[in-house]
Amino acid sequence: MLLPFLLILSLIAKFIEIDISVPSFPDMVHYFKVSEGTIQLTIAYNFLGFCIGGLLFGPLSECYGRRRIMIIGNTLLLIGAVSCVFAPSVFWLLISRFVQGIGVSTSVVVFAIIADSYQGDKAVKFIGIMNATLTVVMAIAPILGSFINEAVGWRGNYATVAILCLISWVLLLLALPETKKDRDIFSLKKMMKDYGKLLLSSRFMAPSLVISLFSAAYMSFITCGPFLYMKTFALSSAIYALHQGAIVGSFSLISLFTGKILQKLGAIRCVVYGAGVIMIGSILLLIFSMVTPYSFYLVTLSMVIFVIGCAMCQAVLFNASLNVFPEIKGTASSAVAFIRSFIMAVFIGLTSYVYNGQAISAAILVLSASVLAFIFTVYLLLLEDAV
């Protein structure tokens, strides 16, 4: 029971760092006297850091052990989090978020530890439970962030993340076991060969791209969220936080039952039904944005439908991608993280330029990513025994 607790705890700060900070975005725009797009880039820089760290930490964990790399990565996470608290300028904040992103990328090692310790349906079930637990925290995060922002300002949100990082770092240092028993000798040539093997595999790339594009669609909306709800819809930060909490909470609720849904439907149907529900949510978001552009309840409803579809299929797809080449699970986890964070950073960057204050601009981005993901889902299902 200790290992699951440590893994979930280590991910809490990583998973809430965005959701707890977004209610502060309008205040940060005012404080630093910069554009909305510049503040949105704090998320893009975070994911770029994740890209770089994610590429390295997985393969390094194959050679030097999961525990050692987790400690190093979480140290960087703590440094970046503390630096965000004391950022004197937006440039300092962006660099701090980049460093924080490198630290966040140790989540790829967490999933490699899961792959070391659990197999098959047990792995999917644990990922579902973990997703559910983390998304409950994520659902609370924007509400908490809204109250902290009103009480002590935007630095308070980053301080909360820093405190959680410190607690996690201490407990990992004291109690995290080593799960990688057989070590490889580090070789840059081998690492590049393993990445090439993964990137040239349709069975690996298809589920990885589907996960990445669904995540990019979600993050495009979340990046616009505080400005859309608080400025365009003229809602208070607390009401906005409740809407975001409803979206994240819906993902959490479905994730909690991932194991039972998988048992009932099977892997292929989970993917088919999940992708279908995602497309329904994306299309409804576009329709409502055109027909009733100021109906925030319908916008939230569309995104609730969207994340329900994501929860139905993401754990299955992630587990499938990790097990294409079981002998390099750490590298596979890194590759998935790199692909996902890179695509998310690209879409967030697009969001900072495309978003014009109207719901339809966010809806177009969400639908574009969803359509691409749906195409790769169809291709994936055509591959025999891919899921």
Stockholm file with secondary structure:
# STOCKHOLM 1.0

chainA/1-387         MLLPFLLILSLIAKFIEIDISVPSFPDMVHYFKVSEGTIQLTIAYNFLGFCIGGLLFGPLSECYGRRRIMIIGNTLLLIGAVSCVFAPSVFWLLISRFVQGIGVSTSVVVFAIIADSYQGDKAVKFIGIMNATLTVVMAIAPILGSFINEAVGWRGNYATVAILCLISWVLLLLALPETKKDRDIFSLKKMMKDYGKLLLSSRFMAPSLVISLFSAAYMSFITCGPFLYMKTFALSSAIYALHQGAIVGSFSLISLFTGKILQKLGAIRCVVYGAGVIMIGSILLLIFSMVTPYSFYLVTLSMVIFVIGCAMCQAVLFNASLNVFPEIKGTASSAVAFIRSFIMAVFIGLTSYVYNGQAISAAILVLSASVLAFIFTVYLLLLEDAV
#=GR chainA/1-387 SS CHHHHHHHHHHHHHHHTTTTTGGGHHHHHHHHTCCHHHHHHHHHHHHHHHHHHHHHHHHHHHHHCHHHHHHHHHHHHHHHHHHHHTCCSHHHHHHHHHHHHHHHTTHHHHHHHHHHHCCHHHHHHHHHHHHHHHHHHHHHHHHHHHHHHHHHCHHHHHHHHHHHHHHHHHHHHHHCCCCCCSCCCCCHHHHHHHHHHHHTCHHHHHHHHHHHHHHHHHHHHHHHHHHIIIIISCCCHHHHHHHHHHHHHHHHHHHHTHHHHHHHHCHHHHHHHHHHHHHHHHHHHHHHHHHSTTCHHHHHHHHHHHHHHHHHHHHHHHHHHHTSSGGGHHHHHHHHHHHHHHHHHHHHHHHHHHCCSSHHHHHHHHHHHHHHHHHHHHHHHHSTTCC
#=GC SS_cons         CHHHHHHHHHHHHHHHTTTTTGGGHHHHHHHHTCCHHHHHHHHHHHHHHHHHHHHHHHHHHHHHCHHHHHHHHHHHHHHHHHHHHTCCSHHHHHHHHHHHHHHHTTHHHHHHHHHHHCCHHHHHHHHHHHHHHHHHHHHHHHHHHHHHHHHHCHHHHHHHHHHHHHHHHHHHHHHCCCCCCSCCCCCHHHHHHHHHHHHTCHHHHHHHHHHHHHHHHHHHHHHHHHHIIIIISCCCHHHHHHHHHHHHHHHHHHHHTHHHHHHHHCHHHHHHHHHHHHHHHHHHHHHHHHHSTTCHHHHHHHHHHHHHHHHHHHHHHHHHHHTSSGGGHHHHHHHHHHHHHHHHHHHHHHHHHHCCSSHHHHHHHHHHHHHHHHHHHHHHHHSTTCC
//
